[in-house]
Amino acid sequence: MRIQNLSIVSFLMVMSILLVGCNRTNWRENFREKSKSPFGAYIIFEESNDLFEPAKVLNLEQNIYDYFNWTYFEEDYKFNYICIKNNANKITQDGIDLILDYVKDGSHAFFSLNDFSTKLEKALQIETTNLDTRSYSPSHLKNLKGELKLNNPDFHQQSFQYDRNLRRNYFSSYNPTNTIVLGTQNIEGKEEPTFLKIYHGKGAVYVHTQPIVFTNYNMLNENHTYVENVLSYLPDEDVLWDPQIRWSKINDSENSDSDSNAGSVFVFFWNNPSLKWFLYLGFFGLLLFMLFNARRKQRAIPVIEPPKNSTLEFTHTISNLYLKNESHKNVIEKKILFFLEKVRTRYLIDTHNLNKEFIEKLAMKSGNELSKTKYLINSIIALNKKEMCTEEDVMTLNKMIDNFLKQK
């Protein structure tokens, strides 16, 4: 990919904002593409069109998994997927699998993250070690200095100095049969890998442990050459830039890694004295509230239950019977029959042959997008052919049908 020098005008514009803007500068890391704070990603995103010219840069406004499922691609379409964030927890397991499928066919993916999730590490056969996991506050991160290097001899300046927020974060394990080390970091006198190229089918996945180098502060601190060299490994294809602003609407069962998210939040609170005292005071206040409001201030008003709908109870009993017997295939067949009956009665369409003409007619009459309709019908056909189905198949099909029928 042809890399151009970053615009001097953008440099001066952001520098003026940092110098003559607010007296109190926000030194917290946010990696937001619209943020002009020191550790936002405004400059790199604004200059991305020039960096990747003549390729186009698309800023994703939805989850990458939803984008892949609701967007039509030509059979030979290739692209570069870029994610520069603290973490990529909004990418579900299905999203990772889809990205790797496209990479296998010739696309490329670039991840620069402080924290690689367990599912992402497992998919890429890597492990990371961060010696500065306890450093969260700006005052702690300010003292983290370091040096990054690129191994390619074609780059004139191979050593880059960073004066703050450079964690000792590196790849402690990777598969040497399909991986090469492109960059390292000097950690306690030893060069540890921080930038890897992982070959996957016809394409490759690039992983990087220092997203801080892409922020406004370091782009203005004469280290933009490092960023240009790192991104120059990506081929001359269109770019899908993932700002990580949306959870998936399709498979929201994986919308959060509950254990890791809860743990990271409490660790963050616990490592900040002011936030720790906030937790103490909040817990103490809750105990006082419960103590003084334990007794009711007036007699309880009896609740008169409405007559129960025995039809709903019967339906609930039957559905529980199917679930306890793990008859997932049976449930899916009933759900498909229900959907096809709805199509016949609501849209007056013959459901005998689920072909291309049927899909186009259903999309037009229901008001749904053609791609969404095609995905639903193809999923129904695929599930009908399966001999064994899982509970996840039941939940996914039910959600797809409910979302489809909501469209008016």
SEVO-418305 format. One line per field, with one value per residue (C-alpha): residue in one letter; x, y, z. Coordinates in steps of 0.1 Angstrom, whole numbers, padded with zeros to 4 digits. Layout:
residuo A,...
px X,...
py Y,...
pz Z,...
REM end
This chain:
residuo M,R,I,Q,N,L,S,I,V,S,F,L,M,V,M,S,I,L,L,V,G,C,N,R,T,N,W,R,E,N,F,R,E,K,S,K,S,P,F,G,A,Y,I,I,F,E,E,S,N,D,L,F,E,P,A,K,V,L,N,L,E,Q,N,I,Y,D,Y,F,N,W,T,Y,F,E,E,D,Y,K,F,N,Y,I,C,I,K,N,N,A,N,K,I,T,Q,D,G,I,D,L,I,L,D,Y,V,K,D,G,S,H,A,F,F,S,L,N,D,F,S,T,K,L,E,K,A,L,Q,I,E,T,T,N,L,D,T,R,S,Y,S,P,S,H,L,K,N,L,K,G,E,L,K,L,N,N,P,D,F,H,Q,Q,S,F,Q,Y,D,R,N,L,R,R,N,Y,F,S,S,Y,N,P,T,N,T,I,V,L,G,T,Q,N,I,E,G,K,E,E,P,T,F,L,K,I,Y,H,G,K,G,A,V,Y,V,H,T,Q,P,I,V,F,T,N,Y,N,M,L,N,E,N,H,T,Y,V,E,N,V,L,S,Y,L,P,D,E,D,V,L,W,D,P,Q,I,R,W,S,K,I,N,D,S,E,N,S,D,S,D,S,N,A,G,S,V,F,V,F,F,W,N,N,P,S,L,K,W,F,L,Y,L,G,F,F,G,L,L,L,F,M,L,F,N,A,R,R,K,Q,R,A,I,P,V,I,E,P,P,K,N,S,T,L,E,F,T,H,T,I,S,N,L,Y,L,K,N,E,S,H,K,N,V,I,E,K,K,I,L,F,F,L,E,K,V,R,T,R,Y,L,I,D,T,H,N,L,N,K,E,F,I,E,K,L,A,M,K,S,G,N,E,L,S,K,T,K,Y,L,I,N,S,I,I,A,L,N,K,K,E,M,C,T,E,E,D,V,M,T,L,N,K,M,I,D,N,F,L,K,Q,K
px 0000,0013,0017,0017,0030,0004,-0011,0008,-0024,-0040,-0010,-0012,-0049,-0048,-0017,-0035,-0065,-0042,-0023,-0049,-0080,-0092,-0068,-0074,-0063,-0080,-0051,-0072,-0069,-0101,-0090,-0121,-0120,-0137,-0117,-0091,-0077,-0041,-0051,-0079,-0076,-0088,-0056,-0051,-0087,-0090,-0058,-0068,-0082,-0048,-0029,-0048,-0053,-0066,-0085,-0117,-0122,-0155,-0163,-0185,-0216,-0227,-0212,-0188,-0209,-0241,-0223,-0211,-0246,-0266,-0242,-0238,-0202,-0190,-0175,-0139,-0143,-0112,-0107,-0086,-0103,-0088,-0095,-0074,-0089,-0082,-0100,-0123,-0149,-0178,-0167,-0185,-0171,-0192,-0178,-0142,-0150,-0165,-0134,-0111,-0133,-0128,-0091,-0088,-0102,-0076,-0087,-0065,-0072,-0053,-0058,-0039,-0052,-0041,-0062,-0068,-0098,-0095,-0116,-0095,-0062,-0075,-0086,-0052,-0031,-0015,-0010,-0001,0017,0012,0035,0016,-0019,-0021,-0014,-0047,-0046,-0029,-0004,0008,0008,0028,0059,0058,0085,0098,0113,0097,0115,0105,0125,0122,0156,0138,0127,0153,0144,0140,0140,0112,0112,0079,0079,0047,0018,0039,0029,0052,0028,0040,0032,0045,0034,0025,0025,0059,0047,0024,0037,0065,0077,0075,0082,0096,0098,0127,0114,0139,0168,0152,0135,0099,0075,0048,0039,0031,0019,-0002,-0008,-0043,-0052,-0047,-0046,-0031,-0040,-0017,-0017,-0001,0000,0005,-0026,-0012,0012,-0018,-0032,-0030,-0002,0022,0013,0023,0054,0074,0066,0041,0067,0063,0025,0031,0055,0032,0002,0023,0021,-0016,-0024,-0040,-0076,-0107,-0106,-0133,-0125,-0142,-0148,-0163,-0195,-0222,-0229,-0243,-0281,-0281,-0264,-0266,-0263,-0225,-0227,-0205,-0178,-0194,-0166,-0138,-0159,-0170,-0135,-0119,-0144,-0139,-0101,-0102,-0123,-0101,-0069,-0081,-0083,-0111,-0133,-0126,-0139,-0169,-0177,-0173,-0197,-0222,-0223,-0226,-0254,-0273,-0271,-0284,-0313,-0322,-0320,-0343,-0367,-0371,-0406,-0435,-0449,-0485,-0504,-0498,-0525,-0536,-0529,-0559,-0546,-0564,-0578,-0551,-0550,-0550,-0541,-0508,-0501,-0508,-0485,-0458,-0461,-0458,-0428,-0411,-0417,-0399,-0370,-0366,-0365,-0340,-0361,-0345,-0351,-0388,-0390,-0373,-0397,-0427,-0412,-0407,-0443,-0455,-0434,-0446,-0482,-0477,-0463,-0493,-0519,-0503,-0486,-0507,-0477,-0474,-0447,-0445,-0413,-0387,-0369,-0354,-0388,-0403,-0376,-0379,-0417,-0415,-0389,-0411,-0444,-0429,-0408,-0376,-0343,-0336,-0303,-0320,-0348,-0324,-0304,-0335,-0348,-0314,-0311,-0345,-0335,-0302,-0319,-0345,-0317,-0299,-0306,-0296,-0301,-0289,-0305,-0284,-0300,-0335,-0326,-0310,-0339,-0365,-0348,-0344,-0381,-0393,-0371,-0384,-0421,-0417,-0411,-0443
py 0000,0035,0055,0093,0118,0130,0164,0193,0212,0185,0185,0222,0221,0195,0210,0244,0227,0210,0242,0269,0248,0238,0245,0210,0184,0150,0125,0094,0069,0067,0058,0075,0085,0119,0127,0155,0148,0136,0099,0101,0088,0119,0125,0089,0085,0119,0112,0076,0085,0100,0071,0045,0064,0054,0028,0039,0040,0031,0039,0011,0023,-0011,-0043,-0060,-0093,-0074,-0056,-0088,-0104,-0074,-0063,-0079,-0084,-0095,-0129,-0117,-0086,-0080,-0055,-0045,-0046,-0022,-0021,0002,0002,-0007,-0040,-0056,-0072,-0061,-0087,-0119,-0154,-0155,-0121,-0134,-0165,-0144,-0121,-0151,-0166,-0134,-0133,-0169,-0158,-0130,-0101,-0088,-0078,-0055,-0054,-0030,-0036,-0033,-0063,-0093,-0113,-0150,-0159,-0138,-0152,-0187,-0181,-0166,-0190,-0162,-0153,-0119,-0108,-0073,-0064,-0031,-0044,-0024,0009,0026,0062,0089,0096,0059,0056,0088,0071,0042,0050,0026,0018,0002,-0013,-0026,-0056,-0047,-0034,-0013,0012,0039,0047,0013,0026,0048,0063,0069,0090,0079,0053,0026,-0005,-0035,-0055,-0082,-0116,-0143,-0171,-0176,-0203,-0201,-0222,-0194,-0163,-0139,-0111,-0077,-0055,-0057,-0037,-0034,-0049,-0052,-0055,-0081,-0076,-0090,-0093,-0066,-0067,-0100,-0111,-0143,-0160,-0174,-0189,-0164,-0134,-0125,-0111,-0084,-0080,-0052,-0046,-0008,0011,0041,0048,0057,0084,0122,0127,0103,0112,0148,0137,0129,0092,0092,0074,0043,0043,0048,0019,-0004,0003,0000,-0038,-0037,-0042,-0017,-0026,-0008,-0003,-0012,0009,-0005,0022,-0005,0016,-0011,-0045,-0071,-0070,-0105,-0126,-0105,-0137,-0130,-0093,-0092,-0113,-0111,-0125,-0105,-0073,-0075,-0083,-0055,-0029,-0039,-0040,-0005,0007,-0011,0004,0040,0052,0078,0052,0026,0050,0056,0019,0019,0049,0035,0001,0018,0041,0011,-0006,0025,0027,-0009,-0005,0025,0014,-0022,-0015,-0005,0029,0017,-0015,-0035,-0033,-0068,-0077,-0091,-0115,-0114,-0146,-0168,-0176,-0214,-0214,-0197,-0221,-0251,-0236,-0230,-0266,-0280,-0259,-0269,-0305,-0301,-0283,-0308,-0336,-0315,-0318,-0288,-0301,-0305,-0270,-0255,-0274,-0260,-0225,-0227,-0239,-0210,-0185,-0199,-0198,-0161,-0155,-0171,-0153,-0119,-0114,-0139,-0156,-0192,-0209,-0242,-0232,-0211,-0199,-0166,-0153,-0161,-0142,-0111,-0111,-0116,-0088,-0064,-0072,-0073,-0042,-0059,-0056,-0082,-0093,-0097,-0117,-0139,-0146,-0157,-0180,-0196,-0202,-0219,-0241,-0250,-0258,-0280,-0301,-0306,-0338,-0325,-0289,-0271,-0248,-0220,-0227,-0224,-0191,-0176,-0187,-0173,-0139,-0137,-0145,-0120,-0092,-0100,-0100,-0067,-0049,-0033
pz 0000,-0009,0023,0021,0047,0072,0066,0082,0084,0106,0128,0134,0139,0166,0182,0185,0201,0227,0235,0235,0243,0277,0306,0319,0294,0295,0296,0298,0270,0249,0213,0199,0163,0170,0201,0199,0234,0236,0236,0211,0175,0157,0135,0123,0114,0097,0077,0069,0034,0025,0041,0022,-0011,-0036,-0015,0003,0041,0055,0092,0104,0122,0132,0147,0122,0125,0116,0087,0072,0074,0061,0033,-0001,-0013,-0047,-0047,-0051,-0028,-0007,0021,0051,0085,0111,0149,0171,0206,0242,0236,0210,0233,0211,0185,0192,0185,0153,0143,0147,0127,0099,0098,0096,0068,0047,0056,0044,0011,0007,0029,0057,0094,0117,0155,0177,0213,0249,0258,0235,0246,0253,0223,0200,0214,0210,0174,0164,0186,0205,0242,0256,0287,0302,0330,0337,0342,0375,0357,0349,0361,0340,0367,0367,0329,0325,0339,0313,0288,0262,0228,0198,0168,0134,0120,0083,0071,0044,0071,0077,0113,0131,0167,0181,0216,0235,0267,0283,0284,0267,0287,0288,0268,0244,0228,0250,0228,0191,0164,0147,0117,0104,0122,0117,0141,0124,0155,0190,0223,0246,0279,0308,0284,0261,0227,0230,0200,0199,0162,0144,0110,0111,0078,0073,0040,0012,0036,0069,0104,0118,0156,0176,0214,0215,0202,0221,0191,0169,0193,0187,0213,0196,0160,0169,0188,0157,0158,0129,0108,0129,0122,0085,0084,0104,0082,0050,0055,0045,0008,-0015,-0007,0008,0045,0071,0101,0132,0160,0183,0190,0186,0201,0177,0172,0157,0183,0214,0235,0232,0235,0266,0281,0316,0336,0320,0319,0355,0367,0347,0360,0397,0392,0378,0407,0432,0419,0422,0458,0451,0433,0460,0487,0464,0465,0503,0508,0483,0501,0535,0522,0508,0542,0560,0535,0540,0578,0581,0555,0566,0581,0558,0564,0555,0553,0522,0496,0486,0450,0431,0405,0371,0358,0344,0307,0307,0269,0276,0305,0282,0255,0281,0294,0259,0251,0284,0275,0242,0259,0286,0261,0241,0210,0194,0159,0166,0181,0150,0127,0146,0145,0107,0102,0123,0102,0069,0080,0090,0055,0038,0060,0063,0029,0008,-0006,-0016,0005,-0014,-0032,-0013,-0044,-0055,-0068,-0034,-0015,-0037,-0033,0004,0008,-0012,0007,0042,0038,0049,0031,0004,0020,0054,0038,0018,0050,0069,0042,0036,0073,0074,0044,0061,0095,0077,0062,0096,0114,0148,0160,0191,0216,0201,0167,0183,0199,0168,0145,0169,0171,0133,0128,0155,0140,0105,0115,0134,0101,0088
REM end
